[in-house]
Amino acid sequence: MSTTNGNLDLADKQGGKKFGVLKKRQEEELSDINKEYETDDCYSEIEDLPQQLVAYKAQFMEFDLDNSGDIDEMELKQMLEKLGTPKTHKEVRKMIQEVDTNNSGTIHYREFLNMMLGKKSTVLKIILMFEQRSKEKAKPQGLPAKRDISSLP
């Protein structure tokens, strides 16, 4: 199985072990970037920064389907569809352009972090924040508590 520039050869169907190695390497690289952000004075006023960075790393890795280190147009489109907010290709390109600072046509992890930690509100940031908040709400589990007639309004 060959890897080119950190990407998997998708034609090779025997890449399970290589995929795991690639995923682990990507996770280590993103953790190193997180450490840089933790020590950066620009972000020192943000509450719970280490926890937020861990959550952002997991979110980024979930949406970077090919483990290239970038979220491209199709990965972003699939992510938005998964979140229940499908967009057209043109809308997705516009979202990427709002965040893409190096004009690569993709969202790199640093650009993703700058978007999520920055003051500027982008459409993508709003969607991701909404998705994150909806995950945080704990749904009641089990049977509802028994009530008697006197406890009713």
ChimeraX attribute file (.defattr): number of C-alpha atoms within 10 A of each C-alpha:
attribute: neighborCount
match mode: 1-to-1
recipient: residues
	/A:1	14
	/A:2	13
	/A:3	13
	/A:4	9
	/A:5	7
	/A:6	15
	/A:7	14
	/A:8	18
	/A:9	15
	/A:10	12
	/A:11	9
	/A:12	10
	/A:13	8
	/A:14	11
	/A:15	16
	/A:16	11
	/A:17	9
	/A:18	14
	/A:19	18
	/A:20	11
	/A:21	12
	/A:22	19
	/A:23	17
	/A:24	12
	/A:25	14
	/A:26	17
	/A:27	17
	/A:28	12
	/A:29	13
	/A:30	22
	/A:31	15
	/A:32	12
	/A:33	16
	/A:34	22
	/A:35	12
	/A:36	11
	/A:37	20
	/A:38	16
	/A:39	10
	/A:40	10
	/A:41	9
	/A:42	9
	/A:43	13
	/A:44	12
	/A:45	8
	/A:46	11
	/A:47	9
	/A:48	9
	/A:49	16
	/A:50	14
	/A:51	10
	/A:52	16
	/A:53	21
	/A:54	14
	/A:55	13
	/A:56	21
	/A:57	19
	/A:58	14
	/A:59	13
	/A:60	21
	/A:61	21
	/A:62	13
	/A:63	19
	/A:64	21
	/A:65	17
	/A:66	20
	/A:67	20
	/A:68	18
	/A:69	21
	/A:70	22
	/A:71	24
	/A:72	21
	/A:73	20
	/A:74	15
	/A:75	18
	/A:76	24
	/A:77	21
	/A:78	16
	/A:79	19
	/A:80	18
	/A:81	12
	/A:82	11
	/A:83	13
	/A:84	11
	/A:85	11
	/A:86	15
	/A:87	15
	/A:88	9
	/A:89	13
	/A:90	10
	/A:91	14
	/A:92	21
	/A:93	18
	/A:94	16
	/A:95	19
	/A:96	24
	/A:97	16
	/A:98	15
	/A:99	24
	/A:100	18
	/A:101	15
	/A:102	11
	/A:103	10
	/A:104	12
	/A:105	17
	/A:106	22
	/A:107	27
	/A:108	21
	/A:109	21
	/A:110	17
	/A:111	17
	/A:112	20
	/A:113	20
	/A:114	15
	/A:115	19
	/A:116	21
	/A:117	18
	/A:118	12
	/A:119	8
	/A:120	10
	/A:121	12
	/A:122	16
	/A:123	14
	/A:124	20
	/A:125	18
	/A:126	12
	/A:127	14
	/A:128	18
	/A:129	12
	/A:130	12
	/A:131	13
	/A:132	14
	/A:133	9
	/A:134	10
	/A:135	10
	/A:136	8
	/A:137	8
	/A:138	7
	/A:139	7
	/A:140	7
	/A:141	6
	/A:142	6
	/A:143	6
	/A:144	7
	/A:145	6
	/A:146	5
	/A:147	8
	/A:148	7
	/A:149	6
	/A:150	6
	/A:151	6
	/A:152	6
	/A:153	4
